[in-house]
Structures are given as structure tokens and as C-alpha cells.
Amino acid sequence: MPTEKILHGAYDLHVHAWPDVIRRSQDVIELSKSAAQSGMEGLVIKDHTTSTVGRCFVLNQMFQGVPHFFSTLALNPPVGGLNPSAVEAALRAGTDMIFFPTYGAKNHIARWGRGKSPTPFPLPDNDFEGITIIDKNQVMMQGCGIILKMIAEFDAVLATGHISPDESIEILKVAVQYGVRRIVVTHASESVVAMPLEHQKEAVRMGALIEHSFFAVTESCPNPIPLEVVCEQVREIGVDHVILSSDFGQVSNPSPVEGFASYLEKMREWGFSYRELRRMIHDNPHKLLSERNMRPQF
């Protein structure tokens, strides 16, 4: 399969673009045109500080659903952290995916630091230790259950964000109990999460898909890992349970569409067939995002 064809029908479930509170390599219009020209089927537009439902609505009107743009909300300080009201507002407006805390997570701050590149986003103050899902008594924080129930009610996608592997497993256990059907473990191999394989396998047993993002192998990622490590983890988990994404948009990396295609080609060099790649960039993300049974609009 020629390089220029590898993205036909593909999804990228983790893309950053301008507008944002930091510089990005492309704005959403440039990104959208590039994705459309490559024949991509879907993109998830992520913003660490606010819902992207408005910009995705406009993009879907402009491009008539080809590709289709999916929106997110990340539960970081600018939206009140573990804030059920923010989640309800986003879901009622049509947001597709709810990320538990990313750059505002206690685990993120412990691993990558507070307000530092590549995620220098707004924090409440210099003493902010980050958002945790489980308190010192090993009890899930207030608000988590309500949020998970709403995600289930709206049949939205739960993404684990940058919380720790142990926190992710606890969230998944409760999510499954509440009937959440669509779950993705966010960039499991990226150093900010570095989820052990046993945790990944446990998440798969609970019905989650495991995301591996190519940002993890770039020099702009703190403590980057070799692409070989990503390939080994994918083989261990199995392509039926994996989603590949770029997590691109950083000015120091290729544009998201270009970079995604380049690294998919590198995956082929590591022995992944076109059929296997198709499973991870089309079949699995399509299943994750399609045929949602959303609550009627208000």
C-alpha cells in the first residue's frame, strides 16, 4: 500500500490544533483540509482546557462529515477538575469523549512536572499538587461516580487521561459497573502514563481499548521510548484491542496528518501488515465511536 494511501479511511483519535492556549503546528481548518485530502474518516480534536464541541460542530458542517470530527472535554483545572456540572454541560451539547484529568492530574505533575513543556497549561497556583482520583483513604473522590454515570447515560467515550495506571484500573472497574460501554486507555506507553502490560491486559479484560500514540517516541516527549517498545506492547496486547493515534500538534513535530502517516509506515517496517494497521486505525476506532445511543437533546 503506497504511503499516500495509508490514511484512507483512517481515524486519528488524538489530535491538537489551534485555537489553543499554547502554539500548535496547524489551526483546525488547515488540519481538516489535510485530513480530507488524505481521505481520513475521523479525527478527535482534543483541547486540555475546554470542550471542543463547538469547533467540531462547525467543522462537521463545513466538511459534511468527511472526515467526521469528534469532540472532547478534559477534566482539568480550567473546567473545575472532577466537575459533574462541566461534564453534564459538555455531554448535553454533544461532546463525544470525556478525558479524566490530563496535565492537571497528580500523576502527570509527579512524572512530567507542573506547567512545563510539552504541557504548559494553566494551573491554580504554584502549590497545586494535582487532581487525584483516589484519596488517602483509598476512596474514590467525590464526583467521579456521578461523572461515570453521565458518561454511561449519554453513551459517550471514557478516556483515562494522565492519571496513574492504578487509578485508571479503579476508574474502569466503577465505569463498567455503571454501564460505560466505550472506554479507551489514553496513550498507555507514553511516559506520562507508562502503563505496565499487566494493567493493559486487565483493562482489556474490562472491555477497554488501549491507545498507543506516536508522540511517545518523539524527542519532544519527555523520556521518549523507542518505537520498538510500542510495537512490542501492541503485539503483546493484540491488534484487536489497540488503537493507534498521533497525539500530534506540537510545533516541533510534523503536522498531525503527515506525522501520523509517517509513523504508520514505520510500523509496517516493524512487520505490521496493512490489514493489522487497518484494524488499529479504522476498525477499532470506528467501533468505539459509532452508533452511540445518546440521550435525547434538551
N, C-alpha and C positions, 0 to 999 in steps of 0.2 A: 504493500500500500504506500503510494508516494506521500511524502511529508505533507504536501498541501491538502491531502485528503483525510488525514488522520483525525481532524476535528469535525468532520461531517457527522452531524447527529450527536455530538458530544455535549456533556454538561460540565461546567466548572462550578462547584458548589462553594467556592471561597474566593471572592474577588473584591479588591478595594479600588475605589476610583474617586476622583474629585467630583462633587464637593466633599471635603473632609476637614478636620481641624489640623491636619498635617499635609504636607505636599504629597501628591500622588503622581504617578507616571502619566496617567491619562484622565480626562474627565469622562463622565458616564456616556456622553454622546460619542466620543472617539472610541471608547471601549465597545460600545454597542455596534457601531459600524463595522469594526474589525471582526467582532463575533459573527455578525450577519454575513459578512463576506466569506468567512470560513465555514459557513453552513452549520454553526453550532445550534443546538436545540434549546439550551437553557443556561442561564447564569444566575447565581445567587450573589446579590450585591450586599456586602457587609460593611457596616459602619460601627465602630466601637462605642459611639457616643449617642446615637439616636436611631430611631426606626427609619428604614429605607423604603417604607411602603409608598410614600408619595412619589418619589422619583421612579420607583418601579412601575407604578400605575401609568405615569406619563410615558415611560419607555415602551410599555406594552401597547399603548395607544399609537405611538409613533411607528413601531415596528410590526404592529399587527400580530404579535405573538410569535414571531420567528426572528430571532430566538425569543423564548419566554423568559422574563426577568422575575426572580423570586426575591422577596423582601425579608429583612431580619430585624430583630431587636436584641441588643446585647445588654445584659443586666449589670451595668457598670455605674459608678457614682453619678454621672450626668442625668440618669433616669431614676436615681434613687436606689440603685442596687437591687436587692431582692424585694422589688416593689410590685405587689399584685395589681395596683391601680394602673401602673405603666404597662404591664403585660395585658391587662384587660383592654385598655385603650388601643394598644397596638393590634391585638387579635381582632377586635371589633372593626378596626379599619382595614383588615385584610392581610396583616403580616403573616408570612408563611413559616418562619423559623425563629424560635426563641433560643438565644445563647445564654447559658448561665455565665457568671462573670468571666471576663477575659482579662484585660490589662488591670482591672480593679480587684482581681482575686488575690487573696493572701498567698496562694501558691505561686502566682505569677510574680508578685513582688519578691518573694523569697528566692525565686530562680533567676529572674531577669532584672530585678530592681524596680525602683519606684520612679515612674515618669521618665524613663530612659529610652533611647533609641533601641529597637525599632518601634516602640510604642510609647512615645512621649505625650500621653493624653492627660486631660485634666483630672486631678485628684483633689480631695477636700483640703488637705494640709500636709505639711512635711512629716507629721507624726502618724499619718494614716497607715495602718498595718495591713489593710486589705480585707476583702469580704471572704468569709468562710461559710461553708455550708453546714458544718457540724460544730457545735460549741464545745467548751472544755469538758462538759459532762457527756460528750458523745451523743448529744441530742440534736436532731436536725433543726436548723434555725427556723424561727417563725417566718411564715410567708412562703417557704418552699413548697409545702403541701398544697397551698391554695394555687400557686403558680402551676404546679404539675397538673392539678385538676382542670385548670382552664386550658392548658395545652391539650389535654385529652378531650375536653369538651369541644374544642374547635378543630380537633384532629390535625393540629399543627405539628411541626417537627421540633423535637427537643435536641439541642446541641449542647454538649457538655462544657464547651468553652475552655478556660485555662485553669479550672480547679484541679486539685490533685487527683491522681489515679484512684486513691481510696475514696475520696469524695465522689468521684464520678460513679463508682460502683454503688455507693449508697443511694445516690440520686436515681440511678437506673432501677434499683430494687423497688423504690417507692413509686417511680413512674409506671412501672409495669403493673403494680398493684392498683393504680388509679386508672389504668386503661390506656396509657400513652402507646400508640402503635408505631410511631415514626421516630426513630432515635438514631443519632449519629454521634460517635465519639470523635471529638474535634482533633484533627491533626495529631494522632496518637504518638507518632515517632518524633515530632518536633520537640526540641529540648525544653520548651516551657512546660510540656506535659510529660514526655518521656514515659509513656505508659508501658509497664512490663508486659511481656507476651501473655503471661497467665491472666493478668487483668483484662487484656484484649479478648482472650478466649472466653472469660467469664461474661464480658459484655455481649459477645456474640451469642452465647447461650441464652441471654435475656432478650435477644432479638435485635440488638444494635448492629448498625453498620459501622465499620472502622474507617475513618478518613486518614489518608496519608497525603500530605501536601509537599510540593516541591520546594517551597520556601525553606523547608528544613535543611536542605542540602546546599544552600547558597551562602556566600560569605557574609551577606547582610543579616543572617540569622545568628544570634548569639549561640555559641557552641554548636556549629553546624555538624551534621553527620554525613557520612558518605552515602551516595545513592545506593550502594550495595546493601547497606543496612536496611533501607526502606524495602528493597527488593526481597531481602531475606525475611522480613517481617510479613510482607504480603504473601509470600509463598507459605509461610508457617500458618497464617490465618486462613488463606484460601481466597481466590478472587471472587467467589460468590458472596463474600462478606465484606468486601473492601470497596471504597470509593477513592479515586484519585482526584486531587484538586491542585490548583496552583498556589493559593494564598498570596498571589502577586498583586502588585500595585505600587510597590516601593520604587522610588526613583532610581535606586541603584541596581535594580533588576530589569530584565527585558519587560516589555509591555505584557500584560497578562495573557493575551491570546498567543502571541509569539512565544513567550516563555513556556506556556503550557504545552504547545506543540513540540517544542524542542526537547523538553524532558520526557514526553511520551515516546519520542524517537529513541531517547537514551534507554528507556525501559525496554524497548524492542531489542536493543543491543545487549541487554542483560537476559534475553531469552523469552520475553513475554510475547505471545502471539497477538496478532491483530484481534482475534476473537476474544482473548483474555482481556486485552485493553478495552475492547468494546463493552465487556461485562462491567468493568470498573468505571468507565466514563459515560456510559449510556444506560445500560440495563438497570444497574443498581440505583443510580440517582433518579432515573425515571420512575422506578417503583416507589422510591422514598417520597417523591414529590407529587405523584399523580393521584387523581381520583380522591381528593380529600373530601370528607363529609363535613363541611363547615357548618356551623350553626347559622341559621338564617340571619341576614343582615338586619340591623335595627333601623 
